[in-house]
């Protein structure tokens, strides 16, 4: 049992402590991935293709794909456009 570590300890070891450049970069990529997963799930729930969502929101299919795969930073205005225009839903933002 001595060799078992927590997930936070693993992240500290692999990416550094919270606040370091390497850890911050990891956290940003992880959040981008999570947002992409949420958007992919919402798109599928709306029974839309990436192409349909792109057409509806004035973007490109490749951009939607990059967001869904966590390979693109997304501006807040773009997130609102995708969710509110694309899916007809509201974005709820909380800081905790």
ABEGO torsion letter per residue (X at the ends): XAABBBAAAAAAAAAEBBGBAAAAAAAAAAAAAAAAAAAAAAAAAAGBBAAAAAAAAGBBAAAAAAAAAGABBBBAAAAAAAAAAAAGBBBBBBBX
